[in-house]
Amino acid sequence: MAWTILFFTFLSAFAEDQVAIKGKILEKGSRKPLTDVSLYILPQKIKAISDKQGRFSFENVLAGDCELIINLTGYNKYENKIACSTIENLEIYLEKKFYTSFETTVTSKVIKRDDQAQSLTQEEFIKAPGSFGGDPVRASQNLPGVAATSGSAQVVVQGSSPDDTGYLINGHRVPLVFHFGGLSSVIIPEAVERVDLLPSGYGPEYSRAIGGIIGLTTKSPKEERIHGMAYVDLLNVGGLVEGPLDEKSSVFVAGRYSYIGEVLKKVSESNEDFEVTSAPVYYDLTSIYKRKLNDKNELKTTFIFSKDELKFFLNKPINNDPALRGKLKNETQFFRIIPQLKTQLSAQHALDNSLALGKDSIDLNISGQFLQVESNVISQRSELASNWSPTYKTYLGLDNQWTNTSTKINLPTSYSVGGVATPFSVGEERKFETKGNQTQLGAYLRQEIKTNEDSAWTYLPNIRVDHFTLNKETQFQPRPQLRYQWDPSLLLRGAWGKYVQAPRPQESSKEYGNSELRSPYAYHYMVGHTKDFRQGANQGLEFTNNYFYKELKDLVISDVAKRYSNEGTGTILGAELQAKYRQDEWSSQVVYTYLKSRRRRPGQGETPSEFDQTHNLNLIGAYNIPRWTFAGRFRLVTGVPYTPITGATYDSDNDVYIPRIGEIYSERFDAFKQFDIRIDRKFIYDTWILTAYLEVQNVLNAKNSQRVEYSFDYKAREFQRGLPILPTFGVKGEF
Amino acid sequence: MRVIYLIFLILMVSCGGDDFKKIEKLGEFRILAVLADTPEVAAPGASANLRLFVSDVKAAGRVITGTTVACIDPGIALGAKVSCDHDPSALTSTYTVDTTSMASALYTGAMPNKNFTVPNNIFTGRSPRAQFNGIAYIVIFNFTVDGESISAFKRITVTNRGGLNNNPTGSAILLNGGAIAAFPKENDELKVTTSTSETFNYQTIDGNIESRTEKMKVAWYLNEGELAGPKTDVGEGSKYLGPNISKPSLLIAVVRDERGGVDIVIKSFP
């Protein structure tokens, strides 16, 4: 910059009296063109306004000393003395005051179609403390009603099993959302525009998940210029490139590779009990292509590929199961190609069509016993949104999925009650090969009705129907919702609905499970309100409060006679609140959930479920100053219940002890406490930005019990702790 | 699928149960195996003799009276409790463990036989596949020792397959490939030699008959020291991790054919 000024100063000596100054104004670091910015040359008080490309032009400027002034809200004031002369290409980089968000997480109303939805935008989840480097799904655990399973990061939505939660990418189901069962999402965070949580009472657009839905929406590639990003941290290395291909299309390509396996392999070298035969690896690729076909049609295609590979050799068997020794391997991978076509049919009608084509594969081998699954998957969604009048809107949609699966299996049957499974060695062998098709058809109608334009009431008599070829069931699911806008700052809402999901393939397999199984279902009831005390400002208090109740029916449970049966039932009752307060550089949140999650099974009465965490408190705060963000999260959660083991009987034929269980889920771990911090520092250069972050999980090194480990004969036990203090560090460069 | 992540997680973050008693270490009263003279019988109404192989090193000889209860398998392989509560015709009797007369100072060995007869109705209502692969009649041994409940069970398998299973024969324990003459020293490798594995027919869930070969496994026990591999395949070595000892000691290999057949090779060293 200094050289530029000197150069122009030199030129000015030869300038004529009136000159023209042309140039571009860009955001420092991101190179984003700044539009509609007023630039002034003093003392002549000449004004120019930048165009869409950030270009500006001053004409008839008197040559000589002058001062260029730019004062744009949200940016540092720009004042620069220059020698005015003819300048053709002056580049000005305007520095933003804040390059980081004020908030760590927000329950924003991104999707305003469904009042029950809670969402996090990329800006919010990428800096969330405790999210392992901005993982969108892990960050969603800061939302009300969401918890994590003991010992991993599987998502527990309002006391429901993680298996009862559907994971979607762009509305289409994916087989898994985490690498290595809970380490990190299968998609690079920068490719995700937002993550939506749909808990109790969600609308008719989605189904086949009686607990809730976690949906990731991929972003649209940037169109104005080429961007790039590369990062490295303790777990991964990754990068992306995005930008326009031509005037109508743009593309985003990203990849990520984890070398955590190399670290684990090193750790295992000092452990005589097992050795990692090849370093555990996961990686994922994401690409997004967007093209504006014409004024009415827009195409966006997302490609996702994810692979996990883990192989190790157990020299010694697991304490409680001698069958678990030798070679163990697990490889999982899937891909999806998701083209989405948005068509604006008319001013009142819009049509969204999308497909997902993909393949899932699992290759599991435990000491020679195996499970190999290959599935070809096609899913399809269509939705016609019609704005018939100011008082009547409809959304009519289809949601279908077809799966062709080929399975080779040689595994013992598994039986589990109260979280205690019979040893692998004892199970009855199941060896077979099977191929089959499964189709899930769904149709829905969402309606938004007001009696008149000024009415505070909105009635949503929604309905959905699903058909499962697996068990030949057709299920009608009314899902009415009600909204009352008391005043502009206070929204009251309520919902009731039926939610159904097909039994899992292994449960309904005629060889391995019970082909007579019905579909588990649930009734959700919820009421809640949101009060925004900010009165239009962006500072102040927002308060959200929900009450929910779920009745779970026909739950699939292990059954000695039938292997699986529909004899399980349950209830979940809860209340959640979220208070968000923002003032100047500070933002804070209190998120609290109270719940009782109970299950019933024949002969055992009512017991807590393994996801019954009575109190779940999250305190989240952030302090944001230019270039720095300091964020912290404190979690205090009731310990999860577990089933005590009261003794064991020695199985002489299989050389293993079979545990005898006590009262189901009658004991609990101590309360879970964890304090996480995250510090972000940005270094802004004219054409790129360097970000460094330090994230420390469990700063207080709290010893949270997460599992019980037993001696071989179950006579002794000890509690296995969760992660100790864990600092991670990463750097990211972007342009 | 999650089980493998769980195993891996346990291994990575657990203390490895270092404070737990090692599975191969003998001390308190323990049932190491239940042996049947015929692990499989050909028809309902047949009988088999069962005997316990116990170890009670620390007690220096005593008499323990317990009970046995025998019934048709409630479906243990499918998750049923190990119990005869479901069967009103379950047979209960007493069983006595007496280690006082054992010559060894280590009080480990086989107890007397007890005969059990499989009920005539054991095939009733069972599928041809179940009858072919075998239906188990279980015998549960229950004891209360030093205030603790100790139990073990054994299956007598009834099958119409023909070609009944025989117990394997463990012939010798080898130390570094040669005949064992003394208790192992640190890093010595132990192996056991056995009879050859039998082949047998198995009916798969889709009705096919498969010819299979037994996979012989070994469970190792000792009263002193520690082994790297307390469970091995036959032919696979198990390394002794030490320490080097000179007092009376015991080394046991329990050979199983994974079909109920068991044999025991025991070596004691003065």
Contacts between the chains, C-beta under 8 A, distances in Angstrom:
chain1	res1	chain2	res2	distance
A	151	B	6	7.9
A	151	B	9	6.6
A	152	B	5	7.6
A	152	B	9	7.4
A	180	B	5	5.9
A	181	B	1	7.9
A	181	B	2	5.4
A	181	B	5	3.8
A	181	B	6	7.8
A	182	B	5	7.7
A	264	B	12	6.5
A	267	B	12	6.7
A	268	B	11	7.7
A	268	B	12	7.7
A	271	B	11	7.1
A	271	B	16	7.5
A	272	B	228	6.7
A	273	B	11	6.7
A	273	B	16	5.9
A	274	B	11	5.2
A	280	B	8	7.8
A	310	B	4	6.7
A	310	B	5	7.5
A	310	B	8	6.4
A	312	B	8	6.6
A	312	B	11	7.7
A	314	B	7	7.7
A	314	B	11	7.7
A	315	B	228	6.6
A	315	B	229	6.4
A	316	B	228	7.3
A	316	B	229	6.6
A	316	B	230	7.0
A	316	B	231	7.8
A	317	B	230	7.9
A	317	B	231	5.2
A	318	B	7	6.4
A	318	B	10	7.3
A	319	B	17	5.3
A	319	B	20	6.9
A	319	B	23	7.3
A	322	B	217	7.7
A	322	B	219	7.5
A	322	B	231	4.6
A	324	B	7	6.4
A	325	B	231	6.4
A	328	B	4	5.7
A	328	B	7	6.6
A	328	B	8	7.9
A	329	B	4	7.7
A	330	B	1	6.4
A	330	B	4	4.3
A	330	B	5	7.3
A	332	B	1	6.9
A	362	B	1	6.0
A	364	B	1	5.7
A	364	B	4	6.4
A	366	B	3	7.4
A	366	B	4	6.7
A	371	B	1	7.5
A	412	B	77	7.6
A	413	B	77	6.9
A	413	B	78	5.9
A	413	B	79	7.6
A	415	B	78	6.1
A	415	B	79	2.5
A	416	B	79	7.8
A	417	B	79	7.3
A	422	B	76	7.9
A	422	B	79	5.4
A	426	B	76	6.5
A	426	B	77	5.9
A	427	B	77	5.9
A	427	B	78	7.8
A	428	B	77	3.8
A	428	B	78	5.9
A	430	B	205	6.2
A	431	B	204	5.5
A	431	B	205	6.7
A	432	B	204	6.7
A	432	B	205	5.1
A	432	B	206	5.5
A	511	B	205	5.2
A	511	B	206	7.4
A	558	B	79	5.7
A	560	B	74	7.3
A	560	B	75	4.7
A	560	B	78	5.0
A	560	B	79	5.1
A	560	B	80	4.5
A	561	B	75	7.2
A	561	B	78	7.8
A	563	B	78	6.6
A	647	B	149	5.8
A	647	B	151	7.9
A	649	B	82	4.3
A	649	B	140	7.0
A	649	B	151	4.6
A	649	B	152	6.5
A	649	B	153	6.0
A	650	B	31	5.6
A	650	B	150	8.0
A	650	B	151	6.9
A	650	B	152	3.8
A	650	B	153	7.3
A	651	B	76	7.6
A	651	B	82	7.6
A	651	B	152	7.6
A	651	B	153	6.4
A	652	B	31	7.3
A	652	B	33	5.3
A	652	B	34	3.9
A	652	B	152	5.5
A	652	B	153	6.7
A	652	B	154	4.7
A	652	B	262	7.2
A	653	B	154	6.5
A	653	B	155	5.4
A	653	B	256	7.3
A	653	B	258	7.9
A	653	B	259	7.9
A	653	B	260	4.8
A	653	B	262	7.9
A	654	B	258	7.6
A	655	B	217	7.1
A	655	B	219	5.2
A	655	B	231	7.3
A	655	B	254	7.4
A	655	B	256	6.1
A	658	B	76	7.1
A	658	B	82	5.5
A	660	B	81	7.3
A	660	B	82	7.7
A	707	B	10	7.4
A	709	B	10	7.3
A	709	B	14	6.0
A	709	B	15	7.9
A	709	B	17	5.7
A	711	B	17	6.5
A	711	B	20	3.9
A	711	B	21	6.0
A	712	B	20	7.3
A	712	B	21	7.8
A	712	B	23	4.3
A	715	B	21	7.9
A	715	B	148	7.4
A	716	B	19	7.6
A	716	B	20	5.5
A	716	B	21	7.0
A	718	B	15	7.1
A	718	B	17	7.1
A	718	B	19	6.5
A	718	B	20	7.6
A	720	B	10	7.3
A	720	B	13	6.8
A	720	B	14	5.4
A	720	B	15	7.7
A	721	B	13	7.6
A	722	B	13	8.0
A	723	B	13	7.5
